[in-house]
């Protein structure tokens, strides 16, 4: 019976592999005495992330500058439009942005909303009258330098009725003093009217400031029995009209006569005094006083003489022009 040959031990297999690898290593190794090839440096790859040159040369600042210039242009355009608007228009704009139900905190600027309260440059916020004191005075194009906009007449918003009436009365008192001083200076400074200054009287009364122009033995405002103004009277009323343009108050005109009655029938002192008052109104209107400012025109004949003891005295013939106190709740007419 035949027997199988014995298997080779497994430990000899690695030796065979090592023997096969030895000739390959000997072939790869340089011969003895030969120089080894030089070692190449390692390759290093460096990735650089762009940083935008530190942000200094980017475009973001140009957008910020454009936004700022646009905002400045819009702001100065708004200031120009407000300067070109009339006082009544600015008041309407302020009332439009004024909240109707906002509680009153104080009277400081902006306390009651846009354009509300009192600012430091408000002439009514401090006892002193402050005006613009800059070297360059800004004026809107197309506006006369002497045109009065009555900016100092605008009352602060958010005040009670009593406070508004008090402030309006204080403003009127100051305006009346300025009006009286201005009118006296104008009459005295003109050779045509300087001699008539003594016939112009100023009376403070409940309704306002009454300006009376009296007749005298040598001066009469109207021709006898007519409502035709004499040239000297026109020159005097012209001074009054120029002074009235500087205040926004309403005006009442009243005509007076003496007790001398008309001999002819069909006319009387009541109609004559009313016609003379209306003739004065028409002439003031021609001088530039707005017709809407006249509150009433009336004639009282000889019922209110200056000298009751002498009802036929020429000075009882006169024209009374009363600058009325303003009603802040009604609004003044310009």
C-alpha positions in Angstrom: 0.0 0.0 0.0 1.5 3.2 -1.2 1.9 6.2 1.2 1.5 9.9 0.5 4.7 12.0 0.6 5.1 14.2 3.6 4.0 17.9 3.3 6.6 20.6 3.5 6.7 22.5 6.7 4.9 25.9 6.5 7.9 27.8 7.9 9.9 27.5 4.8 7.4 29.6 2.7 8.5 33.0 4.1 12.1 32.1 3.6 11.4 31.5 -0.1 9.8 35.0 -0.3 12.7 36.6 1.4 15.1 34.9 -1.0 13.0 36.2 -4.0 13.0 39.7 -2.6 16.8 39.8 -2.0 17.8 39.9 -5.7 15.3 42.8 -6.2 16.8 44.8 -3.4 20.3 44.1 -4.7 19.3 45.3 -8.1 17.8 48.5 -6.7 20.7 49.3 -4.4 23.6 51.2 -6.0 26.8 49.3 -6.4 29.4 49.7 -3.8 31.5 52.7 -4.3 28.9 54.7 -6.3 27.4 58.0 -5.0 23.8 58.0 -3.8 21.4 60.3 -5.8 20.6 63.7 -4.2 17.4 64.0 -2.0 14.8 66.4 -3.5 13.2 68.9 -1.2 9.5 68.3 -0.2 6.8 70.1 -2.2 4.8 72.5 0.0 1.5 73.9 -1.2 0.4 77.2 0.4 -3.2 78.4 0.0 -3.6 82.2 0.4 -7.1 83.5 1.2 -7.8 87.0 -0.3 -8.5 89.5 2.5 -9.6 92.5 0.3 -6.6 94.6 1.2 -7.8 95.2 4.7 -11.1 96.7 3.5 -9.6 100.0 2.6 -9.9 99.5 -1.1 -13.3 98.0 -1.2 -16.6 99.6 -2.4 -18.7 99.6 0.8 -17.6 103.1 1.8 -18.8 104.5 -1.5 -22.3 103.3 -0.8 -22.2 104.8 2.7 -21.0 108.1 1.3 -23.8 108.1 -1.3 -26.4 107.5 1.3 -25.1 110.3 3.5 -25.0 112.8 0.6 -28.6 111.8 -0.4 -29.8 112.4 3.1 -28.1 115.8 3.3 -29.5 116.8 0.0 -33.0 115.8 1.2 -32.5 117.7 4.5 -31.4 121.0 2.9 -34.2 120.7 0.3 -36.7 120.4 3.2 -35.1 123.5 4.9 -35.4 125.5 1.7 -39.0 124.5 1.2 -39.9 125.5 4.8 -38.1 128.8 4.3 -40.0 129.5 1.1 -43.4 128.7 2.7 -45.5 131.4 4.2 -46.2 131.6 8.0 -49.8 130.3 7.5 -48.5 127.3 5.5 -45.9 126.4 8.1 -48.5 126.6 10.8 -50.8 124.3 8.7 -47.9 121.8 8.3 -47.2 121.9 12.1 -50.8 121.3 12.9 -50.9 118.4 10.4 -48.1 116.6 12.3 -49.5 117.6 15.7 -51.0 114.6 17.5 -54.5 115.3 18.7 -54.4 113.0 21.7 -50.9 113.3 23.0 -50.6 114.3 26.6 -48.8 117.5 27.5 -45.5 116.8 29.2 -43.8 120.2 29.2 -43.2 123.1 26.8 -39.8 122.1 25.6 -39.1 121.7 21.9 -40.6 118.6 20.4 -42.4 117.6 23.6 -45.8 117.6 21.9 -44.7 116.2 18.5 -43.2 117.6 15.3 -42.8 121.4 15.5 -44.4 121.3 19.0 -43.3 123.0 22.2 -41.0 125.9 22.4 -37.4 126.1 21.2 -34.6 128.2 22.6 -34.9 130.6 19.6 -38.6 131.0 20.1 -39.2 134.7 21.0 -41.9 133.6 23.5 -39.8 131.0 25.3 -37.5 133.5 26.9 -38.1 137.1 28.2 -35.6 138.5 25.6 -36.5 138.8 22.0 -34.1 136.6 20.0 -33.5 137.0 16.3 -31.2 135.5 13.8 -27.7 137.0 14.4 -25.8 135.2 11.7 -23.6 137.1 9.2 -25.6 135.7 6.2 -29.3 136.1 6.4 -31.1 133.4 4.5 -34.1 134.5 2.4 -36.3 132.5 0.1 -36.1 133.4 -3.6 -38.8 135.6 -4.9 -39.7 137.2 -1.5 -39.4 140.9 -0.7 -37.0 141.7 2.1 -39.6 144.0 3.7 -42.4 141.5 3.4 -43.7 140.6 6.8 -44.6 136.9 7.5 -45.5 137.5 11.2 -43.4 134.5 12.3 -43.3 135.8 15.8 -47.1 135.6 15.9 -47.2 131.8 15.6 -48.4 130.5 18.9 -46.8 127.3 20.4 -48.8 124.1 20.0 -50.2 122.0 22.8 -51.2 124.9 25.1 -54.5 125.4 26.8 -57.0 128.0 25.7 -56.1 130.3 28.7 -52.4 130.0 28.0 -52.9 130.8 24.3 -55.0 133.8 25.1 -52.4 135.1 27.5 -49.5 134.7 25.1 -51.6 136.3 22.3 -52.4 139.3 24.5 -48.8 139.8 25.5 -47.8 139.7 21.8 -50.5 142.2 20.9 -49.4 144.6 23.7 -45.8 144.5 22.3 -47.1 145.0 18.8 -49.2 147.9 19.8 -46.3 149.7 21.4 -44.1 149.1 18.3 -47.0 150.3 16.1 -47.5 153.5 18.1 -43.8 154.3 18.1 -43.4 153.6 14.4 -46.4 155.6 13.4 -45.4 158.6 15.4 -41.9 158.5 13.9 -43.3 158.3 10.3 -45.7 161.1 10.8 -43.1 163.4 12.4 -40.5 162.5 9.8 -42.5 163.6 6.8 -42.9 167.4 6.1 -46.4 166.8 4.7 -47.7 165.3 8.0 -45.3 166.6 10.7 -47.7 169.5 11.6 -50.6 167.0 11.9 -48.9 164.8 14.6 -50.9 166.6 17.4 -54.1 165.5 15.7 -53.2 161.8 15.9 -54.3 160.2 19.2 -53.6 156.7 20.6 -56.1 155.2 23.1 -55.8 151.8 24.7 -59.2 150.2 25.2 -60.8 146.9 25.8 -60.9 146.0 22.2 -57.4 147.0 21.3 -55.4 150.1 20.3 -57.5 152.9 18.9 -55.9 155.4 16.5 -57.9 158.5 16.1 -57.4 161.2 13.5 -59.1 164.4 14.6 -60.2 167.5 12.7 -59.3 170.9 13.8 -60.1 174.5 13.0 -57.4 174.5 10.3 -57.6 170.9 9.1 -60.4 168.7 8.0 -60.1 165.1 6.7 -63.1 165.4 4.4 -64.7 168.1 2.5 -67.8 169.5 4.2 -70.7 167.2 3.9 -68.9 164.6 1.7 -66.8 161.5 2.1 -63.9 162.8 -0.2 -60.6 162.6 1.5 -58.4 165.7 1.5 -54.8 165.4 0.2 -53.4 166.0 3.7 -55.7 163.4 5.1 -54.5 160.9 2.4 -50.9 161.5 3.4 -51.7 160.9 7.0 -53.7 157.7 6.4 -50.9 156.5 4.2 -48.6 156.5 7.2 -51.2 154.6 9.2 -51.6 152.0 6.4 -47.8 151.4 6.2 -47.8 150.8 10.0 -50.8 148.4 9.9 -49.0 146.1 7.4 -46.6 145.1 10.2 -49.3 143.5 12.4 -51.7 140.6 11.6 -54.6 141.9 13.8 -58.1 142.6 12.5 -59.1 146.3 12.1 -62.3 148.2 12.9 -63.0 151.6 11.3 -65.5 154.0 12.8 -66.7 157.4 11.5 -67.7 160.4 13.8 -69.3 163.7 13.1 -70.2 166.8 15.1 -73.8 167.7 15.9 -74.2 170.1 13.0 -77.2 168.9 11.0 -77.7 168.9 7.3 -80.0 171.7 6.0 -81.1 169.7 3.0 -83.3 166.7 3.4 -82.2 163.2 2.3 -79.0 163.0 4.2 -77.9 162.8 7.8 -74.9 162.5 10.0 -75.4 158.7 10.5 -75.1 158.0 6.8 -72.2 160.6 6.4 -70.2 159.0 9.3 -70.6 155.5 7.8 -69.7 156.7 4.3 -66.5 158.3 5.6 -65.6 155.2 7.5 -66.0 153.1 4.4 -64.0 155.6 2.3 -61.2 155.3 4.8 -61.4 151.5 4.5 -61.2 151.7 0.7 -58.1 153.9 0.8 -56.4 151.6 3.3 -57.2 148.7 1.0 -55.7 150.6 -1.9 -52.5 151.0 0.2 -52.1 147.3 0.5 -54.0 146.5 3.7 -55.9 143.2 3.1 -59.6 143.7 2.8 -60.2 140.5 4.8 -58.6 142.1 7.9 -61.5 144.6 8.4 -63.7 143.3 11.1 -66.4 146.0 10.9 -67.1 149.4 9.4 -69.5 151.6 11.2 -70.7 155.2 11.6 -71.9 156.6 14.9 -72.7 160.2 13.9 -72.3 162.6 16.9 -73.3 160.0 19.5 -69.7 159.7 20.9 -68.1 163.2 21.0 -64.6 163.8 22.2 -65.8 167.0 23.9 -69.3 166.4 25.2 -69.4 170.0 26.5 -68.9 171.4 23.0 -70.7 169.0 20.6 -70.0 171.3 17.6 -66.3 171.3 18.2 -64.4 170.3 15.0 -62.3 167.7 16.8 -65.5 165.7 17.3 -65.3 165.0 13.6 -62.8 162.2 13.4 -62.0 158.7 12.1 -61.1 155.9 14.6 -59.0 153.0 13.4 -58.9 150.3 16.0 -56.4 147.5 15.9 -58.2 144.7 17.6 -56.8 142.1 20.0 -56.5 138.7 18.4 -58.6 135.7 19.3 -56.0 132.8 19.3 -58.8 130.2 19.1 -60.2 131.8 16.0 -56.9 132.5 14.2 -55.7 135.9 12.9 -56.1 137.1 9.4 -52.9 138.2 7.5 
